[in-house]
Amino acid sequence: MATYDLLAPHYDAVTGDSSTEAALIRDILERRHGRVATLLDVACGTGAITAPLSRAYQVSGLDIAPGMLAVARGKLPGDVPLYLADMTSFTLSTRFDAIVCAYQGVNHLLSLSAWQSFFGCAYRHLNPGGMLVFDIATVRYLMTMASIPKVVEQFGDNYLQITVSTTDGARFRWHIEVFELQRDGRYVLLTQAVEMRSFPVDQVKEALCRRFTDIEVIGGDGRSADRESEGRIWLACARPS
């Protein structure tokens, strides 16, 4: 599983403003639960989602990458717990009213059994009636990205180039290059290879049904989604009371 440590200093600049993502998560939680006090942000990365959510909830973060957590630490109050752990096998001594996972963190798990392991961890760490909310890149979206020769973006004085490829239509390899401007005017190339995978939404819902109830598929606009028709969707579900 990729850790993104090499790109941690540039991660926020590349992903852009996180306020819309955080607002959508909060809207889902308030609509579905309404009494969330404690929240765990899984695969929290640099804390881009954790930080704005900390203004509404008592938050904690969890990530597998120490470099990403180091960036997150600088954004959050010192008493916010940050856990260095694998999202498929973490064991904490506390439970939460909500667990969230944004920026397609689940897609970095390359087998359905790994997705199920994450769902199991989330279930064990939720209070009865607690909510699990996460987003995924759909198979359709990943196939679309693989059909594009390359994506090039400028952020500040630096440049990002992404090339996505697949050999089997199941696993998708993201080759990420950042051209980082140095003080002397030269550019240094930082590279990261990331593998991602998705599964049909019906399979994801079936895996969730083993533990959770009230499963809802939501589009990026916060409305009910038409399954695979959108590139990125959110899923929300509840641990039975």
PyRosetta script that sets phi, psi and omega in degrees:
from pyrosetta import init, pose_from_sequence

init()
pose = pose_from_sequence("MATYDLLAPHYDAVTGDSSTEAALIRDILERRHGRVATLLDVACGTGAITAPLSRAYQVSGLDIAPGMLAVARGKLPGDVPLYLADMTSFTLSTRFDAIVCAYQGVNHLLSLSAWQSFFGCAYRHLNPGGMLVFDIATVRYLMTMASIPKVVEQFGDNYLQITVSTTDGARFRWHIEVFELQRDGRYVLLTQAVEMRSFPVDQVKEALCRRFTDIEVIGGDGRSADRESEGRIWLACARPS")
pose.set_psi(1, 129.9)
pose.set_omega(1, -176.7)
pose.set_phi(2, -68.3)
pose.set_psi(2, 145.1)
pose.set_omega(2, -178.5)
pose.set_phi(3, -108.3)
pose.set_psi(3, -17.4)
pose.set_omega(3, 179.1)
pose.set_phi(4, 64.0)
pose.set_psi(4, 13.6)
pose.set_omega(4, -177.2)
pose.set_phi(5, -56.7)
pose.set_psi(5, -41.4)
pose.set_omega(5, -176.8)
pose.set_phi(6, -60.7)
pose.set_psi(6, -35.6)
pose.set_omega(6, -175.6)
pose.set_phi(7, -98.2)
pose.set_psi(7, 5.7)
pose.set_omega(7, -176.2)
pose.set_phi(8, -52.7)
pose.set_psi(8, -42.3)
pose.set_omega(8, -179.2)
pose.set_phi(9, -63.3)
pose.set_psi(9, -23.4)
pose.set_omega(9, -176.6)
pose.set_phi(10, -106.7)
pose.set_psi(10, -2.1)
pose.set_omega(10, -170.2)
pose.set_phi(11, -59.5)
pose.set_psi(11, -46.0)
pose.set_omega(11, -177.5)
pose.set_phi(12, -65.0)
pose.set_psi(12, -39.3)
pose.set_omega(12, -179.9)
pose.set_phi(13, -65.5)
pose.set_psi(13, -35.7)
pose.set_omega(13, -178.4)
pose.set_phi(14, -73.8)
pose.set_psi(14, -41.9)
pose.set_omega(14, -175.5)
pose.set_phi(15, -79.5)
pose.set_psi(15, -21.3)
pose.set_omega(15, 175.5)
pose.set_phi(16, 85.4)
pose.set_psi(16, -165.7)
pose.set_omega(16, -175.4)
pose.set_phi(17, -66.2)
pose.set_psi(17, 125.9)
pose.set_omega(17, -177.8)
pose.set_phi(18, -94.7)
pose.set_psi(18, -1.8)
pose.set_omega(18, -173.3)
pose.set_phi(19, -63.9)
pose.set_psi(19, -35.4)
pose.set_omega(19, 179.7)
pose.set_phi(20, -66.3)
pose.set_psi(20, -41.6)
pose.set_omega(20, 178.2)
pose.set_phi(21, -62.0)
pose.set_psi(21, -47.2)
pose.set_omega(21, -178.5)
pose.set_phi(22, -63.2)
pose.set_psi(22, -39.5)
pose.set_omega(22, 179.5)
pose.set_phi(23, -64.6)
pose.set_psi(23, -39.3)
pose.set_omega(23, 178.7)
pose.set_phi(24, -64.8)
pose.set_psi(24, -44.1)
pose.set_omega(24, 177.8)
pose.set_phi(25, -59.1)
pose.set_psi(25, -46.0)
pose.set_omega(25, -179.3)
pose.set_phi(26, -63.1)
pose.set_psi(26, -40.4)
pose.set_omega(26, 178.2)
pose.set_phi(27, -60.6)
pose.set_psi(27, -43.3)
pose.set_omega(27, 179.5)
pose.set_phi(28, -63.2)
pose.set_psi(28, -45.8)
pose.set_omega(28, -178.2)
pose.set_phi(29, -64.5)
pose.set_psi(29, -43.4)
pose.set_omega(29, -178.2)
pose.set_phi(30, -67.2)
pose.set_psi(30, -36.7)
pose.set_omega(30, -179.9)
pose.set_phi(31, -72.1)
pose.set_psi(31, -38.9)
pose.set_omega(31, -174.3)
pose.set_phi(32, -89.5)
pose.set_psi(32, -29.6)
pose.set_omega(32, -173.2)
pose.set_phi(33, -122.2)
pose.set_psi(33, -60.1)
pose.set_omega(33, 175.3)
pose.set_phi(34, 84.0)
pose.set_psi(34, -14.3)
pose.set_omega(34, -177.7)
pose.set_phi(35, -127.2)
pose.set_psi(35, 30.8)
pose.set_omega(35, -179.7)
pose.set_phi(36, -72.3)
pose.set_psi(36, 126.7)
pose.set_omega(36, 175.0)
pose.set_phi(37, -115.5)
pose.set_psi(37, -41.8)
pose.set_omega(37, -177.3)
pose.set_phi(38, -113.6)
pose.set_psi(38, 141.0)
pose.set_omega(38, -173.7)
pose.set_phi(39, -144.2)
pose.set_psi(39, 135.9)
pose.set_omega(39, 174.4)
pose.set_phi(40, -110.9)
pose.set_psi(40, 125.3)
pose.set_omega(40, 176.1)
pose.set_phi(41, -98.4)
pose.set_psi(41, 106.2)
pose.set_omega(41, -177.7)
pose.set_phi(42, -88.4)
pose.set_psi(42, 142.0)
pose.set_omega(42, -172.2)
pose.set_phi(43, 55.5)
pose.set_psi(43, 47.4)
pose.set_omega(43, -172.0)
pose.set_phi(44, -70.9)
pose.set_psi(44, -17.5)
pose.set_omega(44, 178.1)
pose.set_phi(45, 58.7)
pose.set_psi(45, -126.8)
pose.set_omega(45, -177.0)
pose.set_phi(46, -83.1)
pose.set_psi(46, 6.6)
pose.set_omega(46, -179.0)
pose.set_phi(47, 79.4)
pose.set_psi(47, 18.3)
pose.set_omega(47, -177.4)
pose.set_phi(48, -61.3)
pose.set_psi(48, -34.0)
pose.set_omega(48, 176.3)
pose.set_phi(49, -92.0)
pose.set_psi(49, -37.3)
pose.set_omega(49, -177.5)
pose.set_phi(50, -58.6)
pose.set_psi(50, -43.4)
pose.set_omega(50, -174.8)
pose.set_phi(51, -62.1)
pose.set_psi(51, -52.0)
pose.set_omega(51, 178.7)
pose.set_phi(52, -65.8)
pose.set_psi(52, -32.6)
pose.set_omega(52, 178.0)
pose.set_phi(53, -69.6)
pose.set_psi(53, -22.5)
pose.set_omega(53, -179.6)
pose.set_phi(54, -66.9)
pose.set_psi(54, -15.9)
pose.set_omega(54, 177.9)
pose.set_phi(55, -78.1)
pose.set_psi(55, -14.2)
pose.set_omega(55, -179.3)
pose.set_phi(56, -116.4)
pose.set_psi(56, -23.6)
pose.set_omega(56, -173.7)
pose.set_phi(57, -134.7)
pose.set_psi(57, 163.9)
pose.set_omega(57, 170.5)
pose.set_phi(58, -84.6)
pose.set_psi(58, 102.5)
pose.set_omega(58, -168.0)
pose.set_phi(59, -100.4)
pose.set_psi(59, 156.8)
pose.set_omega(59, 167.7)
pose.set_phi(60, -136.8)
pose.set_psi(60, 156.9)
pose.set_omega(60, 179.0)
pose.set_phi(61, -127.1)
pose.set_psi(61, 152.9)
pose.set_omega(61, 179.3)
pose.set_phi(62, -142.5)
pose.set_psi(62, 133.2)
pose.set_omega(62, 178.7)
pose.set_phi(63, -155.8)
pose.set_psi(63, 157.8)
pose.set_omega(63, -179.8)
pose.set_phi(64, -89.0)
pose.set_psi(64, -10.4)
pose.set_omega(64, -172.9)
pose.set_phi(65, -106.9)
pose.set_psi(65, 114.3)
pose.set_omega(65, 178.8)
pose.set_phi(66, -62.7)
pose.set_psi(66, -33.5)
pose.set_omega(66, 179.1)
pose.set_phi(67, -65.8)
pose.set_psi(67, -37.6)
pose.set_omega(67, 177.1)
pose.set_phi(68, -68.7)
pose.set_psi(68, -41.6)
pose.set_omega(68, 179.2)
pose.set_phi(69, -64.6)
pose.set_psi(69, -32.2)
pose.set_omega(69, 178.3)
pose.set_phi(70, -63.7)
pose.set_psi(70, -39.2)
pose.set_omega(70, 176.4)
pose.set_phi(71, -67.7)
pose.set_psi(71, -42.2)
pose.set_omega(71, 179.2)
pose.set_phi(72, -61.2)
pose.set_psi(72, -37.9)
pose.set_omega(72, -178.4)
pose.set_phi(73, -58.4)
pose.set_psi(73, -35.7)
pose.set_omega(73, -179.1)
pose.set_phi(74, -71.8)
pose.set_psi(74, -15.7)
pose.set_omega(74, -179.2)
pose.set_phi(75, -95.3)
pose.set_psi(75, -17.5)
pose.set_omega(75, -167.6)
pose.set_phi(76, -114.2)
pose.set_psi(76, 153.3)
pose.set_omega(76, 173.7)
pose.set_phi(77, -56.8)
pose.set_psi(77, 150.7)
pose.set_omega(77, -175.1)
pose.set_phi(78, -61.9)
pose.set_psi(78, -21.8)
pose.set_omega(78, -177.8)
pose.set_phi(79, -90.0)
pose.set_psi(79, 2.0)
pose.set_omega(79, 176.9)
pose.set_phi(80, -77.8)
pose.set_psi(80, 119.9)
pose.set_omega(80, 179.5)
pose.set_phi(81, -68.4)
pose.set_psi(81, 133.4)
pose.set_omega(81, 173.1)
pose.set_phi(82, -123.9)
pose.set_psi(82, 123.6)
pose.set_omega(82, -174.2)
pose.set_phi(83, -108.9)
pose.set_psi(83, 129.6)
pose.set_omega(83, 172.8)
pose.set_phi(84, -90.0)
pose.set_psi(84, 106.1)
pose.set_omega(84, -173.9)
pose.set_phi(85, -162.8)
pose.set_psi(85, 161.6)
pose.set_omega(85, 176.5)
pose.set_phi(86, -84.2)
pose.set_psi(86, 133.3)
pose.set_omega(86, -176.6)
pose.set_phi(87, -68.5)
pose.set_psi(87, -13.2)
pose.set_omega(87, 179.9)
pose.set_phi(88, -95.3)
pose.set_psi(88, -5.4)
pose.set_omega(88, -173.1)
pose.set_phi(89, -147.7)
pose.set_psi(89, 21.0)
pose.set_omega(89, -175.3)
pose.set_phi(90, -77.0)
pose.set_psi(90, 148.3)
pose.set_omega(90, 175.7)
pose.set_phi(91, -134.7)
pose.set_psi(91, 112.1)
pose.set_omega(91, -179.7)
pose.set_phi(92, -113.5)
pose.set_psi(92, 162.6)
pose.set_omega(92, -176.6)
pose.set_phi(93, -93.9)
pose.set_psi(93, 18.7)
pose.set_omega(93, -178.0)
pose.set_phi(94, -143.6)
pose.set_psi(94, 161.1)
pose.set_omega(94, 175.4)
pose.set_phi(95, -117.8)
pose.set_psi(95, 165.4)
pose.set_omega(95, -172.5)
pose.set_phi(96, -133.2)
pose.set_psi(96, 157.4)
pose.set_omega(96, 174.2)
pose.set_phi(97, -78.2)
pose.set_psi(97, -25.2)
pose.set_omega(97, 179.9)
pose.set_phi(98, -148.9)
pose.set_psi(98, 144.7)
pose.set_omega(98, 171.4)
pose.set_phi(99, -126.2)
pose.set_psi(99, 130.1)
pose.set_omega(99, -179.5)
pose.set_phi(100, -125.4)
pose.set_psi(100, 155.1)
pose.set_omega(100, 176.4)
pose.set_phi(101, -148.3)
pose.set_psi(101, 111.4)
pose.set_omega(101, -173.8)
pose.set_phi(102, -110.8)
pose.set_psi(102, 179.5)
pose.set_omega(102, 178.2)
pose.set_phi(103, 55.0)
pose.set_psi(103, 39.3)
pose.set_omega(103, 174.5)
pose.set_phi(104, 56.3)
pose.set_psi(104, 35.4)
pose.set_omega(104, -179.9)
pose.set_phi(105, -58.6)
pose.set_psi(105, -35.6)
pose.set_omega(105, -177.8)
pose.set_phi(106, -66.5)
pose.set_psi(106, -29.4)
pose.set_omega(106, -179.2)
pose.set_phi(107, -65.4)
pose.set_psi(107, -14.0)
pose.set_omega(107, 177.2)
pose.set_phi(108, -79.4)
pose.set_psi(108, -6.4)
pose.set_omega(108, 174.5)
pose.set_phi(109, -89.4)
pose.set_psi(109, 126.0)
pose.set_omega(109, -164.6)
pose.set_phi(110, -98.4)
pose.set_psi(110, 8.2)
pose.set_omega(110, 175.3)
pose.set_phi(111, -141.6)
pose.set_psi(111, 153.7)
pose.set_omega(111, 179.2)
pose.set_phi(112, -65.2)
pose.set_psi(112, -31.4)
pose.set_omega(112, 177.4)
pose.set_phi(113, -64.4)
pose.set_psi(113, -34.5)
pose.set_omega(113, 176.9)
pose.set_phi(114, -68.5)
pose.set_psi(114, -39.4)
pose.set_omega(114, 174.7)
pose.set_phi(115, -59.6)
pose.set_psi(115, -44.1)
pose.set_omega(115, -179.9)
pose.set_phi(116, -64.0)
pose.set_psi(116, -34.9)
pose.set_omega(116, 176.9)
pose.set_phi(117, -64.3)
pose.set_psi(117, -41.4)
pose.set_omega(117, 175.9)
pose.set_phi(118, -62.5)
pose.set_psi(118, -45.4)
pose.set_omega(118, 178.8)
pose.set_phi(119, -59.0)
pose.set_psi(119, -38.0)
pose.set_omega(119, 178.2)
pose.set_phi(120, -65.2)
pose.set_psi(120, -42.7)
pose.set_omega(120, 176.9)
pose.set_phi(121, -61.0)
pose.set_psi(121, -43.9)
pose.set_omega(121, 179.5)
pose.set_phi(122, -62.1)
pose.set_psi(122, -44.4)
pose.set_omega(122, 179.7)
pose.set_phi(123, -58.2)
pose.set_psi(123, -45.0)
pose.set_omega(123, -176.6)
pose.set_phi(124, -68.8)
pose.set_psi(124, -21.5)
pose.set_omega(124, -176.7)
pose.set_phi(125, -105.2)
pose.set_psi(125, 10.0)
pose.set_omega(125, 176.7)
pose.set_phi(126, -102.5)
pose.set_psi(126, 142.8)
pose.set_omega(126, 169.3)
pose.set_phi(127, -69.2)
pose.set_psi(127, 155.0)
pose.set_omega(127, 174.6)
pose.set_phi(128, -53.7)
pose.set_psi(128, 132.7)
pose.set_omega(128, -176.3)
pose.set_phi(129, 83.2)
pose.set_psi(129, -2.1)
pose.set_omega(129, -178.9)
pose.set_phi(130, -69.5)
pose.set_psi(130, 159.1)
pose.set_omega(130, -174.0)
pose.set_phi(131, -108.8)
pose.set_psi(131, 138.8)
pose.set_omega(131, 167.0)
pose.set_phi(132, -109.5)
pose.set_psi(132, 125.6)
pose.set_omega(132, 179.8)
pose.set_phi(133, -130.9)
pose.set_psi(133, 125.5)
pose.set_omega(133, 179.9)
pose.set_phi(134, -150.9)
pose.set_psi(134, 158.8)
pose.set_omega(134, 177.3)
pose.set_phi(135, -114.2)
pose.set_psi(135, 156.3)
pose.set_omega(135, 176.2)
pose.set_phi(136, -137.9)
pose.set_psi(136, 149.7)
pose.set_omega(136, 165.7)
pose.set_phi(137, -83.5)
pose.set_psi(137, 126.8)
pose.set_omega(137, -177.4)
pose.set_phi(138, -75.3)
pose.set_psi(138, 164.4)
pose.set_omega(138, 175.8)
pose.set_phi(139, -57.5)
pose.set_psi(139, -41.8)
pose.set_omega(139, -179.5)
pose.set_phi(140, -59.3)
pose.set_psi(140, -43.5)
pose.set_omega(140, -179.7)
pose.set_phi(141, -63.5)
pose.set_psi(141, -44.9)
pose.set_omega(141, -178.8)
pose.set_phi(142, -65.0)
pose.set_psi(142, -38.2)
pose.set_omega(142, 176.4)
pose.set_phi(143, -64.4)
pose.set_psi(143, -38.5)
pose.set_omega(143, 177.9)
pose.set_phi(144, -63.4)
pose.set_psi(144, -44.1)
pose.set_omega(144, 179.0)
pose.set_phi(145, -62.1)
pose.set_psi(145, -37.3)
pose.set_omega(145, -179.6)
pose.set_phi(146, -70.0)
pose.set_psi(146, -19.4)
pose.set_omega(146, -179.8)
pose.set_phi(147, -85.7)
pose.set_psi(147, -10.0)
pose.set_omega(147, -179.6)
pose.set_phi(148, -91.1)
pose.set_psi(148, 129.5)
pose.set_omega(148, -177.8)
pose.set_phi(149, -55.0)
pose.set_psi(149, -47.8)
pose.set_omega(149, 178.1)
pose.set_phi(150, -167.3)
pose.set_psi(150, 157.8)
pose.set_omega(150, 174.4)
pose.set_phi(151, -116.9)
pose.set_psi(151, 127.5)
pose.set_omega(151, 179.7)
pose.set_phi(152, -124.0)
pose.set_psi(152, 129.0)
pose.set_omega(152, 178.1)
pose.set_phi(153, -136.5)
pose.set_psi(153, 149.1)
pose.set_omega(153, 174.0)
pose.set_phi(154, -105.3)
pose.set_psi(154, 135.2)
pose.set_omega(154, 172.5)
pose.set_phi(155, -134.6)
pose.set_psi(155, 115.6)
pose.set_omega(155, -172.0)
pose.set_phi(156, 63.6)
pose.set_psi(156, -129.6)
pose.set_omega(156, 176.6)
pose.set_phi(157, -98.0)
pose.set_psi(157, 10.0)
pose.set_omega(157, -177.2)
pose.set_phi(158, -108.6)
pose.set_psi(158, 166.8)
pose.set_omega(158, -178.6)
pose.set_phi(159, -131.6)
pose.set_psi(159, 142.5)
pose.set_omega(159, 177.8)
pose.set_phi(160, -117.1)
pose.set_psi(160, 134.1)
pose.set_omega(160, 174.6)
pose.set_phi(161, -130.6)
pose.set_psi(161, 129.0)
pose.set_omega(161, -179.2)
pose.set_phi(162, -125.0)
pose.set_psi(162, 131.8)
pose.set_omega(162, 173.0)
pose.set_phi(163, -126.2)
pose.set_psi(163, 127.8)
pose.set_omega(163, -178.8)
pose.set_phi(164, -113.0)
pose.set_psi(164, 133.7)
pose.set_omega(164, 180.0)
pose.set_phi(165, -137.7)
pose.set_psi(165, 158.2)
pose.set_omega(165, 174.4)
pose.set_phi(166, -148.0)
pose.set_psi(166, 145.9)
pose.set_omega(166, 177.3)
pose.set_phi(167, -106.7)
pose.set_psi(167, -18.0)
pose.set_omega(167, -175.2)
pose.set_phi(168, -131.7)
pose.set_psi(168, 1.6)
pose.set_omega(168, -178.6)
pose.set_phi(169, 72.9)
pose.set_psi(169, 8.1)
pose.set_omega(169, 179.9)
pose.set_phi(170, -114.5)
pose.set_psi(170, -54.7)
pose.set_omega(170, 176.4)
pose.set_phi(171, -98.9)
pose.set_psi(171, 139.0)
pose.set_omega(171, -177.4)
pose.set_phi(172, -123.6)
pose.set_psi(172, 125.7)
pose.set_omega(172, -178.4)
pose.set_phi(173, -100.0)
pose.set_psi(173, 121.0)
pose.set_omega(173, 177.7)
pose.set_phi(174, -100.1)
pose.set_psi(174, 115.5)
pose.set_omega(174, 176.2)
pose.set_phi(175, -98.6)
pose.set_psi(175, 110.5)
pose.set_omega(175, -172.7)
pose.set_phi(176, -108.0)
pose.set_psi(176, 127.6)
pose.set_omega(176, 177.7)
pose.set_phi(177, -125.8)
pose.set_psi(177, 130.7)
pose.set_omega(177, 174.6)
pose.set_phi(178, -118.0)
pose.set_psi(178, 123.0)
pose.set_omega(178, 175.2)
pose.set_phi(179, -94.9)
pose.set_psi(179, 105.0)
pose.set_omega(179, -171.7)
pose.set_phi(180, -98.1)
pose.set_psi(180, 121.4)
pose.set_omega(180, -179.2)
pose.set_phi(181, -73.7)
pose.set_psi(181, 130.8)
pose.set_omega(181, 178.1)
pose.set_phi(182, -97.5)
pose.set_psi(182, 168.0)
pose.set_omega(182, -178.0)
pose.set_phi(183, -63.1)
pose.set_psi(183, -28.5)
pose.set_omega(183, -178.7)
pose.set_phi(184, -86.6)
pose.set_psi(184, 6.3)
pose.set_omega(184, 177.3)
pose.set_phi(185, 92.1)
pose.set_psi(185, -8.6)
pose.set_omega(185, 177.6)
pose.set_phi(186, -81.8)
pose.set_psi(186, 162.1)
pose.set_omega(186, 174.9)
pose.set_phi(187, -110.0)
pose.set_psi(187, 138.8)
pose.set_omega(187, 173.1)
pose.set_phi(188, -109.2)
pose.set_psi(188, 136.3)
pose.set_omega(188, -178.4)
pose.set_phi(189, -94.5)
pose.set_psi(189, 123.5)
pose.set_omega(189, 173.4)
pose.set_phi(190, -109.0)
pose.set_psi(190, 131.0)
pose.set_omega(190, -178.0)
pose.set_phi(191, -126.1)
pose.set_psi(191, 146.7)
pose.set_omega(191, 178.3)
pose.set_phi(192, -145.9)
pose.set_psi(192, 132.9)
pose.set_omega(192, 175.2)
pose.set_phi(193, -107.9)
pose.set_psi(193, 128.8)
pose.set_omega(193, -176.8)
pose.set_phi(194, -129.5)
pose.set_psi(194, 134.3)
pose.set_omega(194, 174.7)
pose.set_phi(195, -104.9)
pose.set_psi(195, 139.6)
pose.set_omega(195, 178.4)
pose.set_phi(196, -134.5)
pose.set_psi(196, 156.2)
pose.set_omega(196, 177.9)
pose.set_phi(197, -148.3)
pose.set_psi(197, 149.3)
pose.set_omega(197, 174.2)
pose.set_phi(198, -131.4)
pose.set_psi(198, 171.6)
pose.set_omega(198, 179.6)
pose.set_phi(199, -138.8)
pose.set_psi(199, 154.0)
pose.set_omega(199, 177.3)
pose.set_phi(200, -54.1)
pose.set_psi(200, 143.7)
pose.set_omega(200, -174.8)
pose.set_phi(201, -58.7)
pose.set_psi(201, -36.3)
pose.set_omega(201, 179.0)
pose.set_phi(202, -61.5)
pose.set_psi(202, -36.6)
pose.set_omega(202, 177.5)
pose.set_phi(203, -67.7)
pose.set_psi(203, -39.4)
pose.set_omega(203, 178.7)
pose.set_phi(204, -64.8)
pose.set_psi(204, -44.3)
pose.set_omega(204, 179.1)
pose.set_phi(205, -63.5)
pose.set_psi(205, -39.1)
pose.set_omega(205, 178.4)
pose.set_phi(206, -62.3)
pose.set_psi(206, -40.8)
pose.set_omega(206, 178.4)
pose.set_phi(207, -65.6)
pose.set_psi(207, -38.2)
pose.set_omega(207, 178.8)
pose.set_phi(208, -68.0)
pose.set_psi(208, -36.0)
pose.set_omega(208, -176.6)
pose.set_phi(209, -60.1)
pose.set_psi(209, -19.2)
pose.set_omega(209, -179.9)
pose.set_phi(210, -67.5)
pose.set_psi(210, -22.4)
pose.set_omega(210, -176.7)
pose.set_phi(211, -130.2)
pose.set_psi(211, -31.3)
pose.set_omega(211, -168.9)
pose.set_phi(212, -111.9)
pose.set_psi(212, 162.9)
pose.set_omega(212, 177.7)
pose.set_phi(213, -125.0)
pose.set_psi(213, 174.2)
pose.set_omega(213, 175.0)
pose.set_phi(214, 52.1)
pose.set_psi(214, 49.8)
pose.set_omega(214, -178.1)
pose.set_phi(215, -76.7)
pose.set_psi(215, 131.0)
pose.set_omega(215, -177.6)
pose.set_phi(216, -129.8)
pose.set_psi(216, 136.6)
pose.set_omega(216, 175.3)
pose.set_phi(217, -103.9)
pose.set_psi(217, 127.9)
pose.set_omega(217, -171.3)
pose.set_phi(218, -129.0)
pose.set_psi(218, 137.0)
pose.set_omega(218, 177.2)
pose.set_phi(219, -81.2)
pose.set_psi(219, 173.7)
pose.set_omega(219, -178.8)
pose.set_phi(220, -64.7)
pose.set_psi(220, -16.3)
pose.set_omega(220, 177.7)
pose.set_phi(221, -91.3)
pose.set_psi(221, 3.6)
pose.set_omega(221, 179.1)
pose.set_phi(222, 88.7)
pose.set_psi(222, -4.0)
pose.set_omega(222, -179.8)
pose.set_phi(223, -95.9)
pose.set_psi(223, 163.6)
pose.set_omega(223, 177.9)
pose.set_phi(224, -57.4)
pose.set_psi(224, 135.5)
pose.set_omega(224, -174.6)
pose.set_phi(225, -100.1)
pose.set_psi(225, 156.1)
pose.set_omega(225, 177.2)
pose.set_phi(226, -94.4)
pose.set_psi(226, 61.1)
pose.set_omega(226, 175.1)
pose.set_phi(227, 51.3)
pose.set_psi(227, -110.1)
pose.set_omega(227, -171.8)
pose.set_phi(228, -84.4)
pose.set_psi(228, 0.3)
pose.set_omega(228, -171.7)
pose.set_phi(229, -71.3)
pose.set_psi(229, -18.5)
pose.set_omega(229, 179.6)
pose.set_phi(230, -107.4)
pose.set_psi(230, 151.8)
pose.set_omega(230, -177.9)
pose.set_phi(231, -69.3)
pose.set_psi(231, -37.5)
pose.set_omega(231, 179.4)
pose.set_phi(232, -132.2)
pose.set_psi(232, 133.7)
pose.set_omega(232, -178.8)
pose.set_phi(233, -131.2)
pose.set_psi(233, 160.4)
pose.set_omega(233, 175.0)
pose.set_phi(234, -109.8)
pose.set_psi(234, 147.9)
pose.set_omega(234, 172.0)
pose.set_phi(235, -124.1)
pose.set_psi(235, 137.2)
pose.set_omega(235, 178.1)
pose.set_phi(236, -128.8)
pose.set_psi(236, 137.6)
pose.set_omega(236, -179.7)
pose.set_phi(237, -153.2)
pose.set_psi(237, 167.7)
pose.set_omega(237, -174.3)
pose.set_phi(238, -124.7)
pose.set_psi(238, 143.4)
pose.set_omega(238, 166.9)
pose.set_phi(239, -75.7)
pose.set_psi(239, 129.7)
pose.set_omega(239, -179.1)
pose.set_phi(240, -54.3)
pose.set_psi(240, 143.0)
pose.set_omega(240, -177.0)
pose.set_phi(241, -67.2)
pose.dump_pdb("model.pdb")
